[in-house]
Amino acid sequence: MPWELQEHAGRHYAVLFHYALPDDAWAVELSEAVPASAKGAENPDATETYGPGAAFLVALVPDEDPNLQPAVRVYSPDERVVPYEIMRWFMEQVADQVERCRIGFEQEEPEAMD
């Protein structure tokens, strides 16, 4: 599962992409990044020092039904402050995923007509 990292004011955040089979949608998850495992830290070839943590925002981007709209779920029992720049970065990632799925819908449309 690919992810991207972003640092803001000394904190690290991660956006993780994966397919959520029960929702028939791509999930784009925002989390506070956590330090890489000790095993990864011992590997001198390791390029990532942080990885995704527990998601607190998840955007679900449907990829099978063009009539379904993307939605964002909030997962956090505690109040959480998300810096504006991190929220913009996350929403840009979501917008990119929405665009990829919509392009996929358009490319599959003629085949469905056959």
C-alpha positions as CSV (number, residue, x, y, z in Angstrom):
1,M,0.0,0.0,0.0
2,P,1.6,3.2,-1.1
3,W,1.8,6.3,1.1
4,E,3.1,9.8,1.1
5,L,4.6,11.8,4.0
6,Q,4.5,15.4,4.8
7,E,6.1,17.3,7.7
8,H,4.6,20.4,9.3
9,A,5.8,22.3,12.3
10,G,7.9,19.4,13.5
11,R,5.1,16.8,13.1
12,H,4.9,14.2,10.5
13,Y,1.7,13.2,8.7
14,A,1.0,10.3,6.2
15,V,-1.6,9.8,3.5
16,L,-2.1,6.1,2.8
17,F,-3.9,4.7,-0.3
18,H,-5.7,1.4,-0.4
19,Y,-8.8,-0.3,-1.7
20,A,-11.6,-0.7,0.8
21,L,-13.4,-3.8,-0.5
22,P,-16.5,-3.6,1.7
23,D,-17.1,0.0,0.5
24,D,-16.2,-0.7,-3.2
25,A,-14.1,2.4,-3.0
26,W,-10.5,3.7,-2.7
27,A,-9.6,4.8,0.8
28,V,-7.3,7.8,1.2
29,E,-6.3,7.9,4.9
30,L,-4.8,10.8,6.8
31,S,-2.8,9.9,10.0
32,E,-0.1,11.3,12.1
33,A,3.0,9.4,10.9
34,V,4.9,7.2,13.3
35,P,8.6,6.4,13.4
36,A,9.5,3.4,11.2
37,S,10.0,0.1,13.0
38,A,13.3,-0.8,14.6
39,K,13.8,-3.4,11.8
40,G,13.5,-0.6,9.2
41,A,15.8,1.7,11.2
42,E,18.4,-1.0,11.3
43,N,18.3,-1.4,7.5
44,P,20.9,1.1,6.1
45,D,19.0,1.0,2.7
46,A,15.7,2.1,4.3
47,T,14.6,5.4,2.8
48,E,11.5,6.0,5.0
49,T,12.0,6.9,8.6
50,Y,8.2,7.4,9.2
51,G,5.2,5.4,8.2
52,P,1.4,5.8,8.5
53,G,-0.2,5.6,11.9
54,A,-3.8,5.1,12.9
55,A,-6.1,7.0,10.4
56,F,-8.2,9.8,11.8
57,L,-9.6,11.0,8.4
58,V,-10.6,8.6,5.6
59,A,-11.9,9.7,2.3
60,L,-13.8,7.0,0.4
61,V,-13.7,7.5,-3.4
62,P,-16.1,5.1,-5.2
63,D,-14.7,3.6,-8.3
64,E,-17.5,1.3,-9.6
65,D,-20.6,3.6,-9.6
66,P,-20.2,7.1,-11.1
67,N,-23.4,8.2,-9.3
68,L,-21.8,7.7,-5.9
69,Q,-20.1,10.7,-4.4
70,P,-16.8,10.7,-2.4
71,A,-17.2,11.0,1.4
72,V,-15.0,11.7,4.3
73,R,-15.2,9.8,7.6
74,V,-13.8,11.1,10.8
75,Y,-12.2,8.6,13.2
76,S,-11.1,10.1,16.4
77,P,-12.4,9.7,20.0
78,D,-10.5,12.7,21.0
79,E,-10.4,16.3,19.7
80,R,-7.7,16.6,17.0
81,V,-6.2,19.7,15.4
82,V,-5.2,19.3,11.8
83,P,-3.1,22.1,10.5
84,Y,-4.6,23.9,7.5
85,E,-1.7,23.1,5.2
86,I,-2.0,19.4,6.1
87,M,-5.7,19.4,5.4
88,R,-5.1,21.1,2.0
89,W,-2.5,18.5,1.2
90,F,-4.8,15.7,2.2
91,M,-7.7,17.1,0.2
92,E,-5.4,17.5,-2.9
93,Q,-4.6,13.8,-2.6
94,V,-8.3,13.0,-2.4
95,A,-9.0,15.3,-5.4
96,D,-6.3,13.5,-7.4
97,Q,-7.9,10.1,-6.5
98,V,-11.3,11.3,-7.5
99,E,-10.0,12.4,-10.8
100,R,-8.3,9.1,-11.4
101,C,-11.5,7.2,-10.7
102,R,-13.6,9.5,-12.9
103,I,-11.1,9.0,-15.8
104,G,-11.5,5.3,-15.1
105,F,-15.3,5.6,-15.3
106,E,-15.0,7.4,-18.7
107,Q,-12.6,4.9,-20.1
108,E,-14.8,1.9,-19.2
109,E,-18.0,3.5,-20.4
110,P,-17.7,2.5,-24.1
111,E,-16.9,-1.0,-23.1
112,A,-20.0,-1.2,-21.0
113,M,-22.0,-0.2,-24.0
114,D,-20.8,-3.2,-26.1
